[in-house]
Amino acid sequence: MSDHTAGGHDVSHGASHGHRTPRAEFYVYFSLIFLVAIPFATLAWVFALIRERHLPVHGPLARAWREAGAITPAIFRP
């Protein structure tokens, strides 16, 4: 029989990347990024309102939430 743990490859740590529960640190980063994104999303929303002359589908908070949702996981990606 062969030893599958030889060479430092442990099957239980990395063979499958299952869904991990977000930790408190993730929520702190998400909140901070969301708060910073709100003014920029508001400016982008106002510019889109002026340029297109009708209300955009998503408001500034939805846009900031989407941006924070895209940026925060990228920080924690290995």
N, CA, C and O atoms as a Maestro MAE file, in Angstrom:
{
 s_m_m2io_version
 :::
 2.0.0
}

f_m_ct {
 s_m_title
 :::
 protein
 m_atom[312] {
  # First column is atom index #
  i_m_mmod_type
  r_m_x_coord
  r_m_y_coord
  r_m_z_coord
  i_m_residue_number
  s_m_chain_name
  s_m_pdb_residue_name
  s_m_pdb_atom_name
  i_m_atomic_number
  :::
  1 25 0.826 -1.173 0.000 1 A "MET " " N  " 7
  2 3 0.000 0.000 0.000 1 A "MET " " CA " 6
  3 2 0.878 1.247 0.000 1 A "MET " " C  " 6
  4 15 1.970 1.238 0.567 1 A "MET " " O  " 8
  5 25 0.415 2.295 -0.620 2 A "SER " " N  " 7
  6 3 1.212 3.513 -0.661 2 A "SER " " CA " 6
  7 2 0.660 4.547 0.322 2 A "SER " " C  " 6
  8 15 -0.524 4.551 0.660 2 A "SER " " O  " 8
  9 25 1.542 5.398 0.756 3 A "ASP " " N  " 7
  10 3 1.179 6.453 1.694 3 A "ASP " " CA " 6
  11 2 0.804 7.689 0.885 3 A "ASP " " C  " 6
  12 15 1.666 8.298 0.251 3 A "ASP " " O  " 8
  13 25 -0.472 8.065 0.902 4 A "HIS " " N  " 7
  14 3 -0.947 9.203 0.118 4 A "HIS " " CA " 6
  15 2 -0.662 10.534 0.783 4 A "HIS " " C  " 6
  16 15 -0.832 11.582 0.159 4 A "HIS " " O  " 8
  17 25 -0.238 10.516 2.017 5 A "THR " " N  " 7
  18 3 0.074 11.771 2.694 5 A "THR " " CA " 6
  19 2 1.538 12.144 2.553 5 A "THR " " C  " 6
  20 15 1.954 13.193 3.045 5 A "THR " " O  " 8
  21 25 2.324 11.313 1.894 6 A "ALA " " N  " 7
  22 3 3.736 11.618 1.701 6 A "ALA " " CA " 6
  23 2 3.872 12.812 0.773 6 A "ALA " " C  " 6
  24 15 3.140 12.926 -0.210 6 A "ALA " " O  " 8
  25 25 4.796 13.692 1.080 7 A "GLY " " N  " 7
  26 3 5.009 14.855 0.239 7 A "GLY " " CA " 6
  27 2 4.161 16.045 0.644 7 A "GLY " " C  " 6
  28 15 4.173 17.068 -0.041 7 A "GLY " " O  " 8
  29 25 3.430 15.938 1.736 8 A "GLY " " N  " 7
  30 3 2.676 17.065 2.243 8 A "GLY " " CA " 6
  31 2 1.343 17.313 1.573 8 A "GLY " " C  " 6
  32 15 0.737 18.358 1.810 8 A "GLY " " O  " 8
  33 25 0.871 16.423 0.768 9 A "HIS " " N  " 7
  34 3 -0.422 16.601 0.106 9 A "HIS " " CA " 6
  35 2 -1.496 15.925 0.936 9 A "HIS " " C  " 6
  36 15 -1.657 14.706 0.886 9 A "HIS " " O  " 8
  37 25 -2.216 16.709 1.687 10 A "ASP " " N  " 7
  38 3 -3.292 16.181 2.517 10 A "ASP " " CA " 6
  39 2 -4.589 16.312 1.739 10 A "ASP " " C  " 6
  40 15 -4.978 17.415 1.355 10 A "ASP " " O  " 8
  41 25 -5.245 15.218 1.509 11 A "VAL " " N  " 7
  42 3 -6.442 15.178 0.686 11 A "VAL " " CA " 6
  43 2 -7.582 15.974 1.303 11 A "VAL " " C  " 6
  44 15 -8.404 16.528 0.573 11 A "VAL " " O  " 8
  45 25 -7.650 16.045 2.613 12 A "SER " " N  " 7
  46 3 -8.781 16.704 3.258 12 A "SER " " CA " 6
  47 2 -8.712 18.224 3.185 12 A "SER " " C  " 6
  48 15 -9.719 18.883 3.445 12 A "SER " " O  " 8
  49 25 -7.553 18.812 2.837 13 A "HIS " " N  " 7
  50 3 -7.428 20.267 2.817 13 A "HIS " " CA " 6
  51 2 -7.205 20.784 1.403 13 A "HIS " " C  " 6
  52 15 -6.099 21.227 1.094 13 A "HIS " " O  " 8
  53 25 -8.164 20.749 0.571 14 A "GLY " " N  " 7
  54 3 -7.983 21.361 -0.728 14 A "GLY " " CA " 6
  55 2 -8.439 20.524 -1.892 14 A "GLY " " C  " 6
  56 15 -8.456 21.012 -3.023 14 A "GLY " " O  " 8
  57 25 -8.805 19.295 -1.664 15 A "ALA " " N  " 7
  58 3 -9.266 18.483 -2.773 15 A "ALA " " CA " 6
  59 2 -10.592 19.023 -3.301 15 A "ALA " " C  " 6
  60 15 -10.847 19.013 -4.505 15 A "ALA " " O  " 8
  61 25 -11.413 19.485 -2.397 16 A "SER " " N  " 7
  62 3 -12.666 20.100 -2.826 16 A "SER " " CA " 6
  63 2 -12.810 21.436 -2.123 16 A "SER " " C  " 6
  64 15 -12.581 21.556 -0.920 16 A "SER " " O  " 8
  65 25 -13.188 22.419 -2.887 17 A "HIS " " N  " 7
  66 3 -13.404 23.743 -2.331 17 A "HIS " " CA " 6
  67 2 -14.898 23.949 -2.159 17 A "HIS " " C  " 6
  68 15 -15.566 24.512 -3.026 17 A "HIS " " O  " 8
  69 25 -15.404 23.491 -1.044 18 A "GLY " " N  " 7
  70 3 -16.823 23.617 -0.771 18 A "GLY " " CA " 6
  71 2 -17.179 25.030 -0.360 18 A "GLY " " C  " 6
  72 15 -16.300 25.877 -0.198 18 A "GLY " " O  " 8
  73 25 -18.444 25.283 -0.195 19 A "HIS " " N  " 7
  74 3 -18.916 26.594 0.217 19 A "HIS " " CA " 6
  75 2 -18.554 26.816 1.679 19 A "HIS " " C  " 6
  76 15 -18.922 26.031 2.553 19 A "HIS " " O  " 8
  77 25 -17.826 27.898 1.927 20 A "ARG " " N  " 7
  78 3 -17.435 28.213 3.292 20 A "ARG " " CA " 6
  79 2 -18.364 29.287 3.845 20 A "ARG " " C  " 6
  80 15 -18.812 30.170 3.114 20 A "ARG " " O  " 8
  81 25 -18.643 29.204 5.120 21 A "THR " " N  " 7
  82 3 -19.464 30.203 5.772 21 A "THR " " CA " 6
  83 2 -18.653 31.479 5.939 21 A "THR " " C  " 6
  84 15 -17.531 31.429 6.444 21 A "THR " " O  " 8
  85 25 -19.200 32.634 5.522 22 A "PRO " " N  " 7
  86 3 -18.459 33.886 5.682 22 A "PRO " " CA " 6
  87 2 -18.198 34.185 7.154 22 A "PRO " " C  " 6
  88 15 -19.037 33.924 8.015 22 A "PRO " " O  " 8
  89 25 -17.057 34.718 7.413 23 A "ARG " " N  " 7
  90 3 -16.667 35.033 8.777 23 A "ARG " " CA " 6
  91 2 -16.924 36.503 9.063 23 A "ARG " " C  " 6
  92 15 -17.289 37.265 8.168 23 A "ARG " " O  " 8
  93 25 -16.734 36.889 10.291 24 A "ALA " " N  " 7
  94 3 -16.959 38.273 10.712 24 A "ALA " " CA " 6
  95 2 -16.057 39.231 9.935 24 A "ALA " " C  " 6
  96 15 -16.466 40.344 9.604 24 A "ALA " " O  " 8
  97 25 -14.834 38.797 9.645 25 A "GLU " " N  " 7
  98 3 -13.907 39.653 8.905 25 A "GLU " " CA " 6
  99 2 -14.454 39.986 7.516 25 A "GLU " " C  " 6
  100 15 -14.304 41.112 7.041 25 A "GLU " " O  " 8
  101 25 -15.089 39.007 6.869 26 A "PHE " " N  " 7
  102 3 -15.698 39.237 5.566 26 A "PHE " " CA " 6
  103 2 -16.767 40.322 5.660 26 A "PHE " " C  " 6
  104 15 -16.828 41.219 4.819 26 A "PHE " " O  " 8
  105 25 -17.603 40.235 6.686 27 A "TYR " " N  " 7
  106 3 -18.673 41.215 6.850 27 A "TYR " " CA " 6
  107 2 -18.139 42.609 7.174 27 A "TYR " " C  " 6
  108 15 -18.719 43.610 6.754 27 A "TYR " " O  " 8
  109 25 -17.048 42.675 7.909 28 A "VAL " " N  " 7
  110 3 -16.443 43.978 8.207 28 A "VAL " " CA " 6
  111 2 -15.919 44.614 6.922 28 A "VAL " " C  " 6
  112 15 -16.174 45.789 6.658 28 A "VAL " " O  " 8
  113 25 -15.189 43.838 6.127 29 A "TYR " " N  " 7
  114 3 -14.675 44.351 4.854 29 A "TYR " " CA " 6
  115 2 -15.821 44.724 3.914 29 A "TYR " " C  " 6
  116 15 -15.774 45.764 3.258 29 A "TYR " " O  " 8
  117 25 -16.840 43.883 3.849 30 A "PHE " " N  " 7
  118 3 -17.978 44.174 2.987 30 A "PHE " " CA " 6
  119 2 -18.623 45.492 3.393 30 A "PHE " " C  " 6
  120 15 -18.936 46.322 2.540 30 A "PHE " " O  " 8
  121 25 -18.819 45.685 4.687 31 A "SER " " N  " 7
  122 3 -19.454 46.911 5.179 31 A "SER " " CA " 6
  123 2 -18.620 48.146 4.846 31 A "SER " " C  " 6
  124 15 -19.151 49.165 4.402 31 A "SER " " O  " 8
  125 25 -17.325 48.047 5.061 32 A "LEU " " N  " 7
  126 3 -16.460 49.187 4.766 32 A "LEU " " CA " 6
  127 2 -16.444 49.516 3.271 32 A "LEU " " C  " 6
  128 15 -16.529 50.683 2.886 32 A "LEU " " O  " 8
  129 25 -16.337 48.500 2.448 33 A "ILE " " N  " 7
  130 3 -16.337 48.725 0.998 33 A "ILE " " CA " 6
  131 2 -17.680 49.277 0.553 33 A "ILE " " C  " 6
  132 15 -17.734 50.161 -0.302 33 A "ILE " " O  " 8
  133 25 -18.762 48.768 1.120 34 A "PHE " " N  " 7
  134 3 -20.097 49.260 0.792 34 A "PHE " " CA " 6
  135 2 -20.232 50.740 1.146 34 A "PHE " " C  " 6
  136 15 -20.761 51.519 0.353 34 A "PHE " " O  " 8
  137 25 -19.763 51.128 2.320 35 A "LEU " " N  " 7
  138 3 -19.854 52.529 2.746 35 A "LEU " " CA " 6
  139 2 -19.015 53.449 1.858 35 A "LEU " " C  " 6
  140 15 -19.419 54.574 1.563 35 A "LEU " " O  " 8
  141 25 -17.858 52.970 1.439 36 A "VAL " " N  " 7
  142 3 -17.012 53.773 0.553 36 A "VAL " " CA " 6
  143 2 -17.610 53.844 -0.848 36 A "VAL " " C  " 6
  144 15 -17.453 54.852 -1.538 36 A "VAL " " O  " 8
  145 25 -18.288 52.794 -1.269 37 A "ALA " " N  " 7
  146 3 -18.848 52.744 -2.623 37 A "ALA " " CA " 6
  147 2 -20.108 53.591 -2.779 37 A "ALA " " C  " 6
  148 15 -20.450 53.966 -3.900 37 A "ALA " " O  " 8
  149 25 -20.801 53.901 -1.696 38 A "ILE " " N  " 7
  150 3 -22.064 54.641 -1.798 38 A "ILE " " CA " 6
  151 2 -21.891 55.999 -2.484 38 A "ILE " " C  " 6
  152 15 -22.655 56.290 -3.404 38 A "ILE " " O  " 8
  153 25 -20.932 56.849 -2.091 39 A "PRO " " N  " 7
  154 3 -20.812 58.141 -2.788 39 A "PRO " " CA " 6
  155 2 -20.484 58.001 -4.278 39 A "PRO " " C  " 6
  156 15 -21.012 58.740 -5.109 39 A "PRO " " O  " 8
  157 25 -19.613 57.052 -4.603 40 A "PHE " " N  " 7
  158 3 -19.256 56.855 -6.009 40 A "PHE " " CA " 6
  159 2 -20.444 56.317 -6.809 40 A "PHE " " C  " 6
  160 15 -20.673 56.724 -7.948 40 A "PHE " " O  " 8
  161 25 -21.182 55.413 -6.207 41 A "ALA " " N  " 7
  162 3 -22.371 54.871 -6.877 41 A "ALA " " CA " 6
  163 2 -23.431 55.954 -7.053 41 A "ALA " " C  " 6
  164 15 -24.143 55.970 -8.057 41 A "ALA " " O  " 8
  165 25 -23.537 56.856 -6.080 42 A "THR " " N  " 7
  166 3 -24.490 57.957 -6.195 42 A "THR " " CA " 6
  167 2 -24.104 58.892 -7.331 42 A "THR " " C  " 6
  168 15 -24.959 59.320 -8.106 42 A "THR " " O  " 8
  169 25 -22.824 59.207 -7.431 43 A "LEU " " N  " 7
  170 3 -22.360 60.047 -8.536 43 A "LEU " " CA " 6
  171 2 -22.609 59.379 -9.888 43 A "LEU " " C  " 6
  172 15 -23.071 60.026 -10.828 43 A "LEU " " O  " 8
  173 25 -22.308 58.107 -9.983 44 A "ALA " " N  " 7
  174 3 -22.541 57.379 -11.236 44 A "ALA " " CA " 6
  175 2 -24.027 57.347 -11.563 44 A "ALA " " C  " 6
  176 15 -24.411 57.456 -12.728 44 A "ALA " " O  " 8
  177 25 -24.865 57.198 -10.537 45 A "TRP " " N  " 7
  178 3 -26.316 57.176 -10.744 45 A "TRP " " CA " 6
  179 2 -26.807 58.530 -11.250 45 A "TRP " " C  " 6
  180 15 -27.635 58.588 -12.159 45 A "TRP " " O  " 8
  181 25 -26.298 59.621 -10.667 46 A "VAL " " N  " 7
  182 3 -26.699 60.969 -11.098 46 A "VAL " " CA " 6
  183 2 -26.243 61.219 -12.532 46 A "VAL " " C  " 6
  184 15 -27.004 61.759 -13.335 46 A "VAL " " O  " 8
  185 25 -25.016 60.835 -12.862 47 A "PHE " " N  " 7
  186 3 -24.534 61.012 -14.235 47 A "PHE " " CA " 6
  187 2 -25.357 60.197 -15.222 47 A "PHE " " C  " 6
  188 15 -25.652 60.673 -16.318 47 A "PHE " " O  " 8
  189 25 -25.729 58.985 -14.855 48 A "ALA " " N  " 7
  190 3 -26.572 58.166 -15.729 48 A "ALA " " CA " 6
  191 2 -27.953 58.787 -15.873 48 A "ALA " " C  " 6
  192 15 -28.547 58.735 -16.950 48 A "ALA " " O  " 8
  193 25 -28.466 59.370 -14.805 49 A "LEU " " N  " 7
  194 3 -29.769 60.041 -14.847 49 A "LEU " " CA " 6
  195 2 -29.722 61.232 -15.792 49 A "LEU " " C  " 6
  196 15 -30.642 61.430 -16.585 49 A "LEU " " O  " 8
  197 25 -28.663 62.022 -15.715 50 A "ILE " " N  " 7
  198 3 -28.523 63.189 -16.593 50 A "ILE " " CA " 6
  199 2 -28.307 62.759 -18.037 50 A "ILE " " C  " 6
  200 15 -28.911 63.320 -18.951 50 A "ILE " " O  " 8
  201 25 -27.453 61.772 -18.244 51 A "ARG " " N  " 7
  202 3 -27.100 61.333 -19.595 51 A "ARG " " CA " 6
  203 2 -28.276 60.667 -20.312 51 A "ARG " " C  " 6
  204 15 -28.528 60.949 -21.484 51 A "ARG " " O  " 8
  205 25 -28.992 59.790 -19.616 52 A "GLU " " N  " 7
  206 3 -30.062 59.019 -20.256 52 A "GLU " " CA " 6
  207 2 -31.447 59.650 -20.098 52 A "GLU " " C  " 6
  208 15 -32.393 59.251 -20.776 52 A "GLU " " O  " 8
  209 25 -31.563 60.627 -19.210 53 A "ARG " " N  " 7
  210 3 -32.798 61.377 -18.965 53 A "ARG " " CA " 6
  211 2 -33.969 60.514 -18.517 53 A "ARG " " C  " 6
  212 15 -35.128 60.827 -18.791 53 A "ARG " " O  " 8
  213 25 -33.654 59.428 -17.827 54 A "HIS " " N  " 7
  214 3 -34.678 58.643 -17.136 54 A "HIS " " CA " 6
  215 2 -34.004 57.893 -15.998 54 A "HIS " " C  " 6
  216 15 -32.785 57.718 -15.997 54 A "HIS " " O  " 8
  217 25 -34.794 57.454 -15.037 55 A "LEU " " N  " 7
  218 3 -34.233 56.790 -13.867 55 A "LEU " " CA " 6
  219 2 -33.609 55.455 -14.253 55 A "LEU " " C  " 6
  220 15 -34.235 54.642 -14.933 55 A "LEU " " O  " 8
  221 25 -32.372 55.235 -13.816 56 A "PRO " " N  " 7
  222 3 -31.764 53.918 -14.046 56 A "PRO " " CA " 6
  223 2 -32.542 52.839 -13.292 56 A "PRO " " C  " 6
  224 15 -33.226 53.125 -12.309 56 A "PRO " " O  " 8
  225 25 -32.430 51.617 -13.758 57 A "VAL " " N  " 7
  226 3 -33.171 50.504 -13.168 57 A "VAL " " CA " 6
  227 2 -32.788 50.304 -11.705 57 A "VAL " " C  " 6
  228 15 -33.657 50.116 -10.854 57 A "VAL " " O  " 8
  229 25 -31.498 50.344 -11.413 58 A "HIS " " N  " 7
  230 3 -31.019 50.133 -10.054 58 A "HIS " " CA " 6
  231 2 -30.571 51.460 -9.458 58 A "HIS " " C  " 6
  232 15 -29.930 52.273 -10.123 58 A "HIS " " O  " 8
  233 25 -30.915 51.660 -8.208 59 A "GLY " " N  " 7
  234 3 -30.530 52.874 -7.511 59 A "GLY " " CA " 6
  235 2 -29.088 52.823 -7.039 59 A "GLY " " C  " 6
  236 15 -28.396 51.828 -7.251 59 A "GLY " " O  " 8
  237 25 -28.632 53.894 -6.401 60 A "PRO " " N  " 7
  238 3 -27.238 53.951 -5.970 60 A "PRO " " CA " 6
  239 2 -26.896 52.913 -4.886 60 A "PRO " " C  " 6
  240 15 -25.772 52.412 -4.857 60 A "PRO " " O  " 8
  241 25 -27.832 52.590 -4.009 61 A "LEU " " N  " 7
  242 3 -27.537 51.594 -2.975 61 A "LEU " " CA " 6
  243 2 -27.394 50.197 -3.568 61 A "LEU " " C  " 6
  244 15 -26.541 49.418 -3.141 61 A "LEU " " O  " 8
  245 25 -28.222 49.888 -4.539 62 A "ALA " " N  " 7
  246 3 -28.107 48.582 -5.202 62 A "ALA " " CA " 6
  247 2 -26.788 48.478 -5.951 62 A "ALA " " C  " 6
  248 15 -26.154 47.423 -5.965 62 A "ALA " " O  " 8
  249 25 -26.383 49.572 -6.568 63 A "ARG " " N  " 7
  250 3 -25.115 49.576 -7.293 63 A "ARG " " CA " 6
  251 2 -23.936 49.419 -6.330 63 A "ARG " " C  " 6
  252 15 -23.002 48.669 -6.611 63 A "ARG " " O  " 8
  253 25 -23.977 50.125 -5.196 64 A "ALA " " N  " 7
  254 3 -22.915 50.017 -4.196 64 A "ALA " " CA " 6
  255 2 -22.872 48.614 -3.595 64 A "ALA " " C  " 6
  256 15 -21.795 48.079 -3.332 64 A "ALA " " O  " 8
  257 25 -24.046 48.023 -3.379 65 A "TRP " " N  " 7
  258 3 -24.114 46.669 -2.828 65 A "TRP " " CA " 6
  259 2 -23.483 45.674 -3.802 65 A "TRP " " C  " 6
  260 15 -22.746 44.775 -3.398 65 A "TRP " " O  " 8
  261 25 -23.785 45.851 -5.090 66 A "ARG " " N  " 7
  262 3 -23.237 44.963 -6.117 66 A "ARG " " CA " 6
  263 2 -21.720 45.106 -6.211 66 A "ARG " " C  " 6
  264 15 -21.009 44.113 -6.370 66 A "ARG " " O  " 8
  265 25 -21.228 46.336 -6.115 67 A "GLU " " N  " 7
  266 3 -19.783 46.566 -6.161 67 A "GLU " " CA " 6
  267 2 -19.083 45.935 -4.957 67 A "GLU " " C  " 6
  268 15 -18.045 45.290 -5.102 67 A "GLU " " O  " 8
  269 25 -19.658 46.126 -3.775 68 A "ALA " " N  " 7
  270 3 -19.069 45.528 -2.576 68 A "ALA " " CA " 6
  271 2 -19.125 44.005 -2.656 68 A "ALA " " C  " 6
  272 15 -18.210 43.317 -2.202 68 A "ALA " " O  " 8
  273 25 -20.199 43.489 -3.235 69 A "GLY " " N  " 7
  274 3 -20.334 42.044 -3.399 69 A "GLY " " CA " 6
  275 2 -19.352 41.465 -4.393 69 A "GLY " " C  " 6
  276 15 -19.046 40.274 -4.341 69 A "GLY " " O  " 8
  277 25 -18.853 42.289 -5.298 70 A "ALA " " N  " 7
  278 3 -17.871 41.822 -6.276 70 A "ALA " " CA " 6
  279 2 -16.441 41.978 -5.762 70 A "ALA " " C  " 6
  280 15 -15.582 41.143 -6.047 70 A "ALA " " O  " 8
  281 25 -16.188 43.036 -5.011 71 A "ILE " " N  " 7
  282 3 -14.827 43.334 -4.565 71 A "ILE " " CA " 6
  283 2 -14.426 42.495 -3.363 71 A "ILE " " C  " 6
  284 15 -13.312 41.972 -3.319 71 A "ILE " " O  " 8
  285 25 -15.315 42.358 -2.388 72 A "THR " " N  " 7
  286 3 -14.960 41.683 -1.138 72 A "THR " " CA " 6
  287 2 -14.525 40.240 -1.340 72 A "THR " " C  " 6
  288 15 -13.508 39.854 -0.763 72 A "THR " " O  " 8
  289 25 -15.223 39.412 -2.119 73 A "PRO " " N  " 7
  290 3 -14.730 38.038 -2.315 73 A "PRO " " CA " 6
  291 2 -13.366 37.988 -3.002 73 A "PRO " " C  " 6
  292 15 -12.590 37.058 -2.780 73 A "PRO " " O  " 8
  293 25 -13.076 38.985 -3.832 74 A "ALA " " N  " 7
  294 3 -11.771 39.015 -4.497 74 A "ALA " " CA " 6
  295 2 -10.643 39.217 -3.494 74 A "ALA " " C  " 6
  296 15 -9.527 38.746 -3.714 74 A "ALA " " O  " 8
  297 25 -10.919 39.909 -2.401 75 A "ILE " " N  " 7
  298 3 -9.916 40.114 -1.369 75 A "ILE " " CA " 6
  299 2 -9.596 38.804 -0.663 75 A "ILE " " C  " 6
  300 15 -8.441 38.543 -0.327 75 A "ILE " " O  " 8
  301 25 -10.612 37.982 -0.439 76 A "PHE " " N  " 7
  302 3 -10.431 36.747 0.320 76 A "PHE " " CA " 6
  303 2 -10.119 35.545 -0.557 76 A "PHE " " C  " 6
  304 15 -9.932 34.446 -0.036 76 A "PHE " " O  " 8
  305 25 -10.058 35.717 -1.859 77 A "ARG " " N  " 7
  306 3 -9.730 34.631 -2.757 77 A "ARG " " CA " 6
  307 2 -8.270 34.241 -2.569 77 A "ARG " " C  " 6
  308 15 -7.405 35.117 -2.540 77 A "ARG " " O  " 8
  309 25 -7.975 32.958 -2.441 78 A "PRO " " N  " 7
  310 3 -6.576 32.547 -2.203 78 A "PRO " " CA " 6
  311 2 -5.682 32.767 -3.394 78 A "PRO " " C  " 6
  312 15 -4.489 32.468 -3.335 78 A "PRO " " O  " 8
  :::
 }
 m_bond[311] {
  # First column is bond index #
  i_m_from
  i_m_to
  i_m_order
  :::
  1 1 2 1
  2 2 3 1
  3 3 4 2
  4 3 5 1
  5 5 6 1
  6 6 7 1
  7 7 8 2
  8 7 9 1
  9 9 10 1
  10 10 11 1
  11 11 12 2
  12 11 13 1
  13 13 14 1
  14 14 15 1
  15 15 16 2
  16 15 17 1
  17 17 18 1
  18 18 19 1
  19 19 20 2
  20 19 21 1
  21 21 22 1
  22 22 23 1
  23 23 24 2
  24 23 25 1
  25 25 26 1
  26 26 27 1
  27 27 28 2
  28 27 29 1
  29 29 30 1
  30 30 31 1
  31 31 32 2
  32 31 33 1
  33 33 34 1
  34 34 35 1
  35 35 36 2
  36 35 37 1
  37 37 38 1
  38 38 39 1
  39 39 40 2
  40 39 41 1
  41 41 42 1
  42 42 43 1
  43 43 44 2
  44 43 45 1
  45 45 46 1
  46 46 47 1
  47 47 48 2
  48 47 49 1
  49 49 50 1
  50 50 51 1
  51 51 52 2
  52 51 53 1
  53 53 54 1
  54 54 55 1
  55 55 56 2
  56 55 57 1
  57 57 58 1
  58 58 59 1
  59 59 60 2
  60 59 61 1
  61 61 62 1
  62 62 63 1
  63 63 64 2
  64 63 65 1
  65 65 66 1
  66 66 67 1
  67 67 68 2
  68 67 69 1
  69 69 70 1
  70 70 71 1
  71 71 72 2
  72 71 73 1
  73 73 74 1
  74 74 75 1
  75 75 76 2
  76 75 77 1
  77 77 78 1
  78 78 79 1
  79 79 80 2
  80 79 81 1
  81 81 82 1
  82 82 83 1
  83 83 84 2
  84 83 85 1
  85 85 86 1
  86 86 87 1
  87 87 88 2
  88 87 89 1
  89 89 90 1
  90 90 91 1
  91 91 92 2
  92 91 93 1
  93 93 94 1
  94 94 95 1
  95 95 96 2
  96 95 97 1
  97 97 98 1
  98 98 99 1
  99 99 100 2
  100 99 101 1
  101 101 102 1
  102 102 103 1
  103 103 104 2
  104 103 105 1
  105 105 106 1
  106 106 107 1
  107 107 108 2
  108 107 109 1
  109 109 110 1
  110 110 111 1
  111 111 112 2
  112 111 113 1
  113 113 114 1
  114 114 115 1
  115 115 116 2
  116 115 117 1
  117 117 118 1
  118 118 119 1
  119 119 120 2
  120 119 121 1
  121 121 122 1
  122 122 123 1
  123 123 124 2
  124 123 125 1
  125 125 126 1
  126 126 127 1
  127 127 128 2
  128 127 129 1
  129 129 130 1
  130 130 131 1
  131 131 132 2
  132 131 133 1
  133 133 134 1
  134 134 135 1
  135 135 136 2
  136 135 137 1
  137 137 138 1
  138 138 139 1
  139 139 140 2
  140 139 141 1
  141 141 142 1
  142 142 143 1
  143 143 144 2
  144 143 145 1
  145 145 146 1
  146 146 147 1
  147 147 148 2
  148 147 149 1
  149 149 150 1
  150 150 151 1
  151 151 152 2
  152 151 153 1
  153 153 154 1
  154 154 155 1
  155 155 156 2
  156 155 157 1
  157 157 158 1
  158 158 159 1
  159 159 160 2
  160 159 161 1
  161 161 162 1
  162 162 163 1
  163 163 164 2
  164 163 165 1
  165 165 166 1
  166 166 167 1
  167 167 168 2
  168 167 169 1
  169 169 170 1
  170 170 171 1
  171 171 172 2
  172 171 173 1
  173 173 174 1
  174 174 175 1
  175 175 176 2
  176 175 177 1
  177 177 178 1
  178 178 179 1
  179 179 180 2
  180 179 181 1
  181 181 182 1
  182 182 183 1
  183 183 184 2
  184 183 185 1
  185 185 186 1
  186 186 187 1
  187 187 188 2
  188 187 189 1
  189 189 190 1
  190 190 191 1
  191 191 192 2
  192 191 193 1
  193 193 194 1
  194 194 195 1
  195 195 196 2
  196 195 197 1
  197 197 198 1
  198 198 199 1
  199 199 200 2
  200 199 201 1
  201 201 202 1
  202 202 203 1
  203 203 204 2
  204 203 205 1
  205 205 206 1
  206 206 207 1
  207 207 208 2
  208 207 209 1
  209 209 210 1
  210 210 211 1
  211 211 212 2
  212 211 213 1
  213 213 214 1
  214 214 215 1
  215 215 216 2
  216 215 217 1
  217 217 218 1
  218 218 219 1
  219 219 220 2
  220 219 221 1
  221 221 222 1
  222 222 223 1
  223 223 224 2
  224 223 225 1
  225 225 226 1
  226 226 227 1
  227 227 228 2
  228 227 229 1
  229 229 230 1
  230 230 231 1
  231 231 232 2
  232 231 233 1
  233 233 234 1
  234 234 235 1
  235 235 236 2
  236 235 237 1
  237 237 238 1
  238 238 239 1
  239 239 240 2
  240 239 241 1
  241 241 242 1
  242 242 243 1
  243 243 244 2
  244 243 245 1
  245 245 246 1
  246 246 247 1
  247 247 248 2
  248 247 249 1
  249 249 250 1
  250 250 251 1
  251 251 252 2
  252 251 253 1
  253 253 254 1
  254 254 255 1
  255 255 256 2
  256 255 257 1
  257 257 258 1
  258 258 259 1
  259 259 260 2
  260 259 261 1
  261 261 262 1
  262 262 263 1
  263 263 264 2
  264 263 265 1
  265 265 266 1
  266 266 267 1
  267 267 268 2
  268 267 269 1
  269 269 270 1
  270 270 271 1
  271 271 272 2
  272 271 273 1
  273 273 274 1
  274 274 275 1
  275 275 276 2
  276 275 277 1
  277 277 278 1
  278 278 279 1
  279 279 280 2
  280 279 281 1
  281 281 282 1
  282 282 283 1
  283 283 284 2
  284 283 285 1
  285 285 286 1
  286 286 287 1
  287 287 288 2
  288 287 289 1
  289 289 290 1
  290 290 291 1
  291 291 292 2
  292 291 293 1
  293 293 294 1
  294 294 295 1
  295 295 296 2
  296 295 297 1
  297 297 298 1
  298 298 299 1
  299 299 300 2
  300 299 301 1
  301 301 302 1
  302 302 303 1
  303 303 304 2
  304 303 305 1
  305 305 306 1
  306 306 307 1
  307 307 308 2
  308 307 309 1
  309 309 310 1
  310 310 311 1
  311 311 312 2
  :::
 }
}
